[in-house]
Structures are given as structure tokens and as C-alpha cells.
Amino acid sequence: MAERYKLASGIIIHRNSLPNGDLLISLFNQTGKLRAIAKKGKKLGGNIARMSLFNDITVQYYQKDANSLAVLTQVQLNGSLEKLTLPEIYPYAHILAEMVDKLSQNDLSEPKIYSYLASGLKGLSEFADAEKITIIYAWKIIQQAGLAPRLEHCSICNKNELSNRFNLNTGGITCTSCNSGVYISNEVLEYLQTIHKTTIRAMLEHKLLNSKEHWKLLKNYSSYHINEIKSLASLETMI
């Protein structure tokens, strides 16, 4: 019985070359994530480089069942952002892609997360401040996934007399009575509050202060509430 071929388009958020020459990728679009394998020796349109990380591609594939890897038969490149391969930009793009990979599931409609990923990668390609772009989009992606930190009321008792303590266990700021967690500055707290209640366009007008503190909080929060984002750890050597 002939296999049924399907088409899918999306952004490559994960790429892994296997010792036997096969290539594993995760393709993300509005309808979720497709995990696929390109078998060694297949031409796939004649250019394996089309499956570079962050590229927007269309693939033809077949899949025996929902639990098995899709097998790629053709690949078409729709677009790429060459600036994302620069050493000073790549780590930031990788953070967004890895975060989406950890948050997304197969066959689960996630159009807003896809929109944030595509917009964030484009922003990294066009704007000078890669730190600001990545921090804003990372928190927006977390928010859209339903895992936003609690920043307006105490994450323990729900009071609104806030302290400068952020409790990772309860997922947010605490009040002056509970007063537990790691210290965060007023600048970081206000910036985070603004990210979660305004648009990205508006956030680009706000100056990013205490970037190291932002990265540390993002790393610790995502490790506790999502999973370890390895690209965040690797960024520590750059900042």
C-alpha cells in the first residue's frame, strides 16, 4: 500500500545531525510542531543546507502514524534571515527557537506563539539591540503559553503591597508580608510588568536596564517552569 504524502511549512526550531548521516529537524508552524528525519543519501531537492536552523521551509513527507517520525522526501526553501547566523546574533535566535521547541507540542494549534517566533527572529535580523528583542519576545512567548509570572499581586497571598522578592516556586513577585524569593530591582520588575501588559511595539520604546539581572531571572524562571533552556546557559559567557 502506497504511503500518503503530505505537505507542511514552517520554521526550523531544532536541527540535529546523527552519526549515521541522518538529519533530525523540528518544524514549527501555526498548527504545532512536526518532528521529521531526512534520511542519509536523499537529495531532498538537492540542497541539505535548506534545512538550516531558523529557515522557513516547505517539506513533503510521509508518516506511518501520529507517533512515528515523519520522513522527508522534498524540501523547498521559502526564506532565510542570513543575519541570524552571525556569531553575535545566533545565540539570541537560538534562545527563542529552543524555548518554542520546549513549549510546543505536536499537532496543537499555536498560532500566536508562531507569530511571536517569526516576528522575534525578524526583529533580531533588523534591529541592533538583540538583548532587548530576545528578552521581550521570550517573556511574550512564555505568556502566550499560559506560564506568565504573577507580577501585579503577591504570588502567595494575592495582596498587592509588593516587595522586591520574586519567588520561583510560586511563579511571581511576593508582598511585603510574605517577602520570600530572590531579589529583583525596581527597574526589572517594572520592565517585566510592562512587557506583560503592553504591545511589543510599545516595549521597543522602553530602555532595557540591568540586562544581566533580566537574563538570570529568565534563565531561572524558565528552568523551573518550563525546562532547562541550554542556549540561555551558553549565553552567560557573552554577557
C-alpha positions as CSV (number, residue, x, y, z in Angstrom):
1,M,0.0,0.0,0.0
2,A,1.5,3.4,-1.0
3,E,2.3,5.9,1.6
4,R,0.3,9.0,1.8
5,Y,2.4,12.1,1.2
6,K,1.7,15.4,2.9
7,L,3.0,19.0,2.8
8,A,3.9,21.2,5.7
9,S,5.5,24.6,6.0
10,G,7.2,26.3,9.0
11,I,10.3,27.5,10.7
12,I,13.1,25.1,11.8
13,I,13.5,25.3,15.5
14,H,15.7,22.3,16.1
15,R,18.3,20.5,14.0
16,N,20.4,17.6,14.9
17,S,22.8,15.6,12.7
18,L,23.0,11.9,13.6
19,P,26.2,9.8,13.5
20,N,24.8,7.8,10.6
21,G,24.3,10.8,8.4
22,D,20.6,11.2,9.0
23,L,19.3,14.7,9.9
24,L,16.6,15.3,12.5
25,I,14.6,18.5,12.5
26,S,11.6,20.0,14.3
27,L,9.4,22.2,12.1
28,F,7.1,24.7,13.8
29,N,4.1,26.4,12.4
30,Q,0.6,27.7,13.4
31,T,-0.7,24.1,13.9
32,G,2.1,22.9,16.1
33,K,5.4,21.0,15.7
34,L,6.4,18.4,13.2
35,R,9.4,16.2,14.1
36,A,11.0,14.7,10.9
37,I,14.0,12.9,9.7
38,A,15.9,13.3,6.4
39,K,17.5,10.0,5.5
40,K,21.1,9.9,4.6
41,G,21.6,9.9,0.8
42,K,18.3,11.5,-0.1
43,K,18.7,14.7,-2.2
44,L,15.7,16.5,-0.8
45,G,15.6,19.0,-3.6
46,G,19.3,18.9,-4.0
47,N,20.3,21.1,-1.0
48,I,20.5,19.9,2.6
49,A,21.5,23.4,3.6
50,R,17.9,24.4,3.1
51,M,17.3,22.8,6.4
52,S,19.4,25.2,8.4
53,L,18.2,26.4,11.8
54,F,15.6,29.3,11.6
55,N,14.9,28.8,7.9
56,D,11.3,28.9,6.7
57,I,10.7,25.8,4.5
58,T,8.0,23.7,3.0
59,V,8.5,19.9,3.1
60,Q,6.9,16.9,1.6
61,Y,6.8,13.9,3.9
62,Y,5.2,10.7,4.8
63,Q,4.3,9.4,8.3
64,K,3.2,5.9,9.2
65,D,1.2,7.1,12.2
66,A,0.9,10.0,14.6
67,N,3.6,8.6,17.0
68,S,6.3,8.0,14.4
69,L,8.8,10.4,12.9
70,A,7.9,12.0,9.6
71,V,10.2,11.1,6.8
72,L,11.1,13.9,4.5
73,T,11.1,13.4,0.7
74,Q,11.4,17.0,-0.6
75,V,12.4,20.4,0.9
76,Q,11.7,23.8,-0.5
77,L,13.3,27.0,1.0
78,N,10.8,29.8,1.4
79,G,13.0,32.3,3.2
80,S,16.0,32.7,5.4
81,L,17.4,35.5,7.6
82,E,21.1,35.4,7.0
83,K,22.0,37.8,9.8
84,L,20.8,35.2,12.3
85,T,23.9,33.1,11.5
86,L,26.3,35.9,12.7
87,P,28.1,34.8,15.9
88,E,26.8,37.9,17.8
89,I,23.1,37.2,16.8
90,Y,22.9,33.4,16.6
91,P,22.8,32.7,20.4
92,Y,19.8,35.1,20.8
93,A,17.9,33.5,17.9
94,H,18.6,30.1,19.4
95,I,17.1,31.1,22.7
96,L,13.7,31.9,21.1
97,A,13.8,28.7,18.9
98,E,14.7,26.4,21.8
99,M,12.1,28.0,24.1
100,V,9.4,27.4,21.5
101,D,10.6,23.9,21.0
102,K,10.3,23.2,24.7
103,L,6.9,24.8,25.0
104,S,5.3,23.4,21.8
105,Q,3.6,20.1,21.1
106,N,2.8,18.0,18.0
107,D,-0.5,18.8,16.3
108,L,-1.5,21.5,18.8
109,S,-2.6,24.8,17.3
110,E,-0.4,27.6,18.5
111,P,-0.7,30.5,16.0
112,K,0.2,33.2,18.5
113,I,3.4,31.5,19.6
114,Y,4.3,31.0,15.9
115,S,3.6,34.7,15.2
116,Y,5.9,35.7,18.1
117,L,8.7,33.4,17.0
118,A,8.6,34.6,13.4
119,S,8.4,38.3,14.5
120,G,11.1,37.8,17.0
121,L,13.5,36.3,14.5
122,K,12.8,39.0,12.1
123,G,13.4,41.6,14.8
124,L,16.8,40.1,15.6
125,S,17.6,40.4,11.9
126,E,16.6,44.0,11.6
127,F,17.2,45.7,15.0
128,A,20.5,46.5,16.7
129,D,19.6,45.6,20.3
130,A,19.5,41.8,20.3
131,E,19.3,41.6,24.1
132,K,16.2,43.7,24.3
133,I,14.4,41.9,21.4
134,T,15.1,38.5,22.9
135,I,14.1,39.4,26.4
136,I,10.8,40.9,25.3
137,Y,9.9,38.1,22.9
138,A,10.9,35.3,25.3
139,W,8.6,36.6,28.0
140,K,5.8,37.2,25.5
141,I,6.2,33.5,24.3
142,I,6.1,32.3,27.9
143,Q,3.0,34.5,28.5
144,Q,1.2,33.1,25.4
145,A,2.0,29.5,26.6
146,G,0.0,30.3,29.8
147,L,3.0,30.4,32.1
148,A,3.4,34.1,32.7
149,P,4.8,35.1,36.1
150,R,2.4,36.8,38.6
151,L,3.6,40.4,38.7
152,E,0.6,42.5,39.9
153,H,-0.3,40.7,43.1
154,C,1.5,38.5,45.6
155,S,2.0,35.1,44.2
156,I,1.5,33.6,47.6
157,C,-1.4,35.5,49.3
158,N,-2.6,37.7,46.4
159,K,-2.1,41.0,48.3
160,N,-0.9,44.0,46.2
161,E,1.6,45.6,48.6
162,L,4.5,44.2,46.6
163,S,8.1,43.7,47.7
164,N,11.2,43.2,45.6
165,R,11.3,39.4,46.1
166,F,10.5,37.0,43.3
167,N,9.5,33.5,44.4
168,L,10.3,30.9,41.7
169,N,8.3,28.2,43.4
170,T,5.1,30.3,43.3
171,G,5.9,31.9,40.0
172,G,5.9,35.5,40.8
173,I,6.5,38.5,43.0
174,T,5.6,38.4,46.7
175,C,4.2,41.0,49.0
176,T,5.9,42.9,51.9
177,S,4.4,40.4,54.4
178,C,5.4,37.1,52.6
179,N,8.6,38.7,51.3
180,S,10.2,35.5,50.0
181,G,12.3,34.7,47.0
182,V,15.2,36.2,45.1
183,Y,15.7,40.0,45.0
184,I,14.9,41.9,41.8
185,S,15.4,45.6,41.3
186,N,12.5,48.0,40.7
187,E,13.7,48.6,37.1
188,V,13.5,44.9,36.3
189,L,10.1,44.5,38.0
190,E,8.6,47.5,36.2
191,Y,10.0,46.3,32.9
192,L,8.5,42.8,33.3
193,Q,5.2,44.3,34.3
194,T,5.2,46.5,31.2
195,I,6.1,43.6,28.9
196,H,3.1,41.6,30.1
197,K,0.5,44.3,29.7
198,T,1.5,46.2,26.6
199,T,2.5,45.5,23.0
200,I,5.9,44.7,21.6
201,R,5.9,47.8,19.5
202,A,5.4,49.9,22.7
203,M,8.0,47.9,24.5
204,L,10.7,48.8,21.9
205,E,10.4,52.4,23.2
206,H,11.4,51.4,26.7
207,K,15.1,51.3,27.7
208,L,16.4,48.0,28.9
209,L,18.3,48.3,32.2
210,N,20.1,45.7,34.3
211,S,20.3,43.2,31.4
212,K,22.3,40.7,33.4
213,E,19.6,40.6,36.1
214,H,17.0,40.0,33.4
215,W,18.9,37.1,31.9
216,K,19.4,35.5,35.3
217,L,15.7,35.7,36.2
218,L,14.6,34.5,32.7
219,K,17.1,31.5,33.0
220,N,15.9,30.6,36.5
221,Y,12.2,31.0,35.8
222,S,12.3,29.0,32.5
223,S,14.3,26.2,34.1
224,Y,11.8,25.9,36.9
225,H,8.5,26.3,35.0
226,I,9.4,25.0,31.5
227,N,12.7,23.1,31.3
228,E,16.3,23.9,31.1
229,I,16.9,26.2,28.1
230,K,20.5,25.3,27.3
231,S,21.1,28.2,25.0
232,L,20.4,30.6,27.9
233,A,23.2,28.9,29.9
234,S,25.6,29.3,27.0
235,L,24.7,33.0,26.7
236,E,26.2,33.6,30.1
237,T,29.7,33.6,28.6
238,M,28.7,36.5,26.3
239,I,27.1,38.9,28.9
